[in-house]
Amino acid sequence: QVQLVESGGGLVQAGGSLRLSCAASGSIRSDNAMAWYRQAPGKQRELAALITSRGGTNYPASVKGRFTISRDNAKNTVSLQMNGLKPEDTAIYYCNLVEIETWRSYWGQGTQVTVSS
């Protein structure tokens, strides 16, 4: 089992920055992908950023150039630096880990990010 705990959400004005962090613990396979997803009220959960254990990253167009995902494999942590925040970035942000070998997926409890205009 893998446990994920997020931190760093909050309220920020448009144009501001926030940094989210996620710590993974438990039986973690080394070959995995970690990601941040977000879900706004009334909308489906969507990918915000993804990073593989080798450092490859993927961002949707809506956040590219504003969000940066990073990870520390030794500490089993992943972070999301969010700059130039917009009201439409308001959502609950979830940390996710997928084991490449087994395709098991784990989720954190989520952290609220609210961007005021």
N, C-alpha and C positions, 0 to 999 in steps of 0.2 A: 504494500500500500504506500501511496505517496500523499503527503499533505502539503497544501499550498496556502500560504498566509500573505495577504496583500496589506500594504500600508501606503499612506501618502496622499490619499484623496482629500478633497476639500472644496472650498468655494474660492473662486478667483475671478477677477474682472477680465473682460475680453482683452486680448493682447498679452495677458500674463502667462506665467509658466507654472507648471507643477511637475513633480517627479514622483512616479509610482514605483514601488519596490515590491518584489514577491520573493519569499523564501520557501524553498522546497525542502522537505525532509522525508525520511523513510527510505524504502528500498528503491533507489533511483538508478535506472539503467543509464549508462553513459551516453548511448546514442539516442538522443531525444531532441525534440523541438519544443521550444517554449514560446508562448505567445501571449499577447493581450487582446482580448475581445471586449467589445462594449455593446451595451444594450440601452437604448433610449426608450422612454415611455411610449408604448404603443408600437414599437418597432422590433424587428428581429435582431437577434444578436449578430454582430458582424465583426470581422477581423479588423484590429487596429494596427497590429504589427506582429511579426514573427521572426524568430531567430533560431537557427539550427545550432547543434552542439559544435559545429565547425565554424560558426560565425556568419553564415549566409543569412541575409535578411530579406524581408518582403513587406512592403507597405501598400495599402490601397491608395489610390490617387487623392482621396480626400484628406490624407494626413501627410503625404510625402512632402518632405522639405520642412515639416514642422515638428514631427515626432521622430525620436531616435530610440531604438531599442538596443539594449546591451545586456551581456550576461557575464557572470563569473562562474566558470565551471567548477572551480575548486570549492566555492562556497555554496554552489547550487542556488544562485540568486539570479533574477532577471529584473531589469529596471526599464522604465519607459520615461524618457525626458520629453515633456510636451511643452513646446513653445508656441507663441502666437495663437493662443487658444481662442476659440470662437464659441458663441452660444450653442452652435450645433454640435459641439463636442461634449455637451452635457449628456451624461450617461452613467450607468454603473459599469465599471471596468473590472473585468475578470481575468485573472491569471490562469493560464492553461499549460499543461505539459502533456505531450504525446510521446510515448515510447515507440521508436521506429520499428523495433523488432516485433512487438506484440500489438501495436496500434491501440494500446490502452490509453485512455484519455482521462486526465484528472483536472479538476477545477477548484479554484479558490472560492471564497465566500463572496467576493466582490467588494469594491470600494467606490463610493459615490464621488463623482467629479461634477461640479456645477460651475458653469461659466456664465456670469451675468453680463448683460449688455450695457 
